Amino acid sequence: MTQQKLIADDPQQIATPLRQYIERIEKMMEEKAEIQTYITEAFAEAKGQGFDTKAMRAVIKLRALDTATRQEQETILELYSHALGME
């Protein structure tokens, strides 16, 4: 039976679980927005102390990668930089 058929037969059958999913996702989105505010504030504090936030973001991205992936990206970057005479 398709989802559309279930809705047509008994909309109330899916109303409760659907509402629960929607409300759960909305709550997570609110929490995400709140956390983003804290992150923005932390970057502003770091900038106020003289740190380069663009470099900080790059370091954070690199730290999120596993070692092999990070080394691969660094190798490719070095190769491209060398090929363009940037070293």
C-alpha positions in Angstrom: 0.0 0.0 0.0 1.4 3.4 -0.9 1.8 6.3 1.4 -0.7 8.3 -0.6 -3.3 5.5 -0.3 -2.8 5.4 3.5 -3.3 9.1 3.7 -6.5 8.9 1.6 -7.9 6.0 3.6 -7.2 7.4 7.0 -5.4 10.7 7.4 -5.5 10.4 11.2 -3.5 7.1 11.0 -0.4 9.1 10.0 -1.2 12.4 11.7 0.3 11.5 15.1 3.7 10.0 13.9 4.0 12.7 11.3 3.4 15.4 13.9 6.0 13.8 16.2 8.6 13.8 13.4 7.9 17.4 12.5 8.0 18.6 16.1 11.2 16.6 16.7 12.9 18.2 13.7 11.7 21.7 14.6 13.2 21.3 18.0 16.5 20.2 16.6 16.5 23.1 14.2 15.9 25.5 17.1 18.8 23.9 19.0 21.0 24.1 15.9 20.3 27.8 15.5 21.1 28.4 19.2 24.4 26.5 18.8 25.2 28.5 15.7 24.8 31.6 17.8 27.3 30.3 20.3 29.8 29.4 17.5 29.4 32.9 16.0 30.1 34.4 19.4 33.2 32.3 20.0 34.6 33.3 16.6 33.9 37.0 17.5 35.7 36.6 20.8 38.7 35.0 19.0 38.7 37.8 16.5 38.7 40.3 19.3 41.8 38.6 20.7 43.5 39.0 17.3 43.1 35.5 15.9 42.4 35.1 12.2 39.0 33.4 12.1 39.3 32.4 8.4 42.5 30.4 9.3 40.7 29.0 12.4 37.9 27.7 10.2 40.4 26.1 7.9 42.1 24.4 10.8 38.7 23.2 12.1 37.9 21.7 8.7 41.3 20.0 8.6 40.9 18.5 12.1 37.6 17.0 11.1 39.2 14.9 8.4 40.8 11.6 9.1 44.6 11.5 8.7 44.7 9.8 5.3 42.2 12.2 3.8 44.0 15.2 5.2 47.4 14.0 4.0 45.9 13.3 0.5 44.5 16.9 0.3 47.7 18.4 1.5 49.7 16.5 -1.1 47.4 17.5 -3.9 47.5 21.2 -2.7 51.3 21.0 -2.7 51.4 19.5 -6.1 49.1 22.1 -7.6 50.9 25.0 -5.9 54.3 23.7 -7.2 52.8 23.2 -10.7 51.7 26.9 -10.7 55.1 28.1 -9.4 53.6 29.2 -6.1 56.3 27.6 -3.9 
